[in-house]
Every structure is written in C-alpha cells, then in structure tokens.
C-alpha cells in the first residue's frame, strides 16, 4: 500500500498501485476484484484519480508514429505533454491546446478535456484528438472518435477516468515558427477594465489574466492581462529554464491574508507603465509554475485546493464582481488567481468550459475554507455556472448535478458498458456517480 494524493495533497489515501507496459498486463489488472481508477502524473488537484486501487499509466509511453506533413502523432496515453514538446518543438510543431502544466499525460488531458489560454479560439483538448483507444473493464479495446463510438468518446473526454483506461491516441499538433512568444502585458485597474481588455484583445490567440482577489473598492479585480502570439524568426529549440525547488513544506502560517495581500501588491506593481511588450520563451509563457519543483509545498502539510468555476458570458461581470467581493471580505485570499475567457462549449457530457469567463483560485486547506467554498458554490449555481472536476476535492452532489446537464447521458454510457462497479474514484463516490 502506498500513500498517494493529487497535486493539492488533499486528500491522502492508502492505495495499491499497479503499473503496466502492455495491453495484456493492463487487462490482467482490470480483471482483479475491486474498483480502480487510472492515474497519470498526479497533477489533477483533488480526488478524481484516487481509489483503493490505482492503475498507473506512465510506464506505457511510446511514441508510435508522426506525420511531418500534418503534425499527427500516434502515441501511448502515458506519454506526457512535456515529452511531446521535447520531441516535436525542434521540428516546428507544438501542442494545439495545452493547460498550465506540461507534466500531464495525453490520457489525463483527454480524461479532463483540458483547456488552455486559447480556448476562446481553439476549444478543449478533445478538439485535437482524432481518436483514442479505450480498454473497458472486460479487457476489450474500443476505438472512439467524434464519429465512431461517439457516445463513448463524449463520455470519456472530460469523464475523469470513469469510462475505462485510455491506452493510445492520435493527436494533432500545430505548426509554429519558433519556440518564442510575442507577449503583451496590460494593466487593468479594476474588473471592469479587465473585461474591456479581454474583449479588446479577443482576436489574439492566447490570453490570460492574473487577478488580485483581495483588492477591494475601486481596485476590485485589478489584473494583469497577458496576451501572446507565436513569434517568427526565432530558434525552434527550447531555451534553458532555471529550475527552482521547494525542498520542504512551508509552515502553515506562511500564507495568510497579509502575506498574500503583499505578494499581490508587489506582483501587480512589477509591471511598470500601462503596457509592456516583449518576447518570452514558451515555458515561462505557458508553464510558469513548472519552473518550481514541488511548488505545492508552499501551502504547507495540510495541502490546498484549487477552486475553478465558469460563469455564462452574459452574467460573468456581475457574477465575478459578487464573488470577488465575497472572497475579499473573507480574508482568505488566493495566492494564485487566474482569469480566462472561454469560447463555446462542446458536446462532451462532463466537459467543463462554457462560453464565458472562468476564474481559478488556490486556497490552502483550513477549517474556515470549506464553508466559504460552499457559499461560492451557491453563488456559482445561482449565476448559472459550474465547478471544474479536475480541481475539485469537496463539491456536493446536488451542486455538481445542477451544473452539468449532460450527466444523465454520461451515466447512461456508464451503465451501458458496465462501468460503475469497476471504474470508481473517491470523487465519483462523493458525487454519487455509482
């Protein structure tokens, strides 16, 4: 038995772990008694990849083929996004959609249907997946795409590993002229100005904003909007990236309302003037926290949770204003808060994005936190939004069901393929998905 957790280090469970290199070995694991769940690199934050039995996918990570004319890759689901970048960026190809860390597997990216800074123009990860092969509990392997076994495809993309184990996938990369990004950073004095800037820069491929969630009054929602495009006439190789490390857990008192407020003020002030333009490498633009090993230790031994929600576009401004006001009043500020604009939602049953604005916040685990998040859940529901399952560690079943209208279709697929008894997680049990 091994103590294991997600990236938030909460909760922690004792689990039996199994690894495989071949489909035959995986089939043998699935035939064992008891429920289990796939586990990639442990970067989902909460309990979505935790169970008494965990199927570790990283030992199966071969890249089978690549078409240099189209950028189409066929690979094992245990291949990481970092490995795809290392191999194919020097050849002029980069991920079509990438989240804020490259240390996740292709299978995990599909299971979470991850999104990135270009969702408003490119959608979720499933939009660049031509097909994947899924092993069901009986050991059979089914190829799924948007046209073949489409219901199983839509249930698996965003299905949090509850439809089987993804073993192989065909993914489309995008051509890029270099490994650099032309970046523009613009200061927004408050939330209203931040929204105006998002709309003004909506034609840019990539956009994201850091937001000060403790600012109040006229400064409520002050932000730094960062937009970018792939730069031309620059090298294709990855530039060396200095790696830092957090070797020990920070004391619990380190992150408090005063320290977070001070950090936010300094971070906002570091950008001089109204606008800054520069070139930056792909890593610091897309994956700033990947440069800090074990950065989750800054929240201390109790761990943390990332709370991410999305609100419908028409209600986003007023809704975010209410929610930020409530967070600021609580004094439980987020050390990291990220605001993004989403485009249209897709047809996948449990995929998170809808057209509107999403806010992601990191909170250290304290006795006062969960009552605050329960209140935020109610506010998100009343505004018509939903909470992201990949980050979740404590959502209630009723709140979850209200936010995901595709749930019944998802459950129908689960029953059709005999999945509820075998494919389970702590999250699925908590949300009554059995």
Secondary structure, DSSP 8 states (H G I E B T S, - for coil): -EEEE-TT--SEEEEEEEE-SSHHHHHHHHTSSS-BEEESSS-S-SSTT--SEEEE-TT---EEEEETTTTEEEEETT-BHHHHHHHHGGGTEEESS--S-S-SBHHHHHHHT---TTHHHH--GGGGEEEEEEE-TTS-EEEE-SSSSHHHHHHHTTSTTTT-EEEEEEEEEEE-S-SEEEEEEEEESSHHHHHHHHHHTTTSSEEEEEE-TT--GGGTT-EEEEEEEE-SSS-SS------EE--S---TTSSSHHHHHHHHHHHHHTS-SSEEEEEEEHHHHH-GGGGEETGGGGG-TT-EEEEEEEEEHHHHHHHHHHHHHHHHHHT---S-EEEEEE----S-TT----SEEEEEEEEE--TTHHHHHHHHHHHHHHHT-EE-GGG-SS--HHHHHHH-TTHHHHHHHHHHTT-TTTB--HHHHHTT--
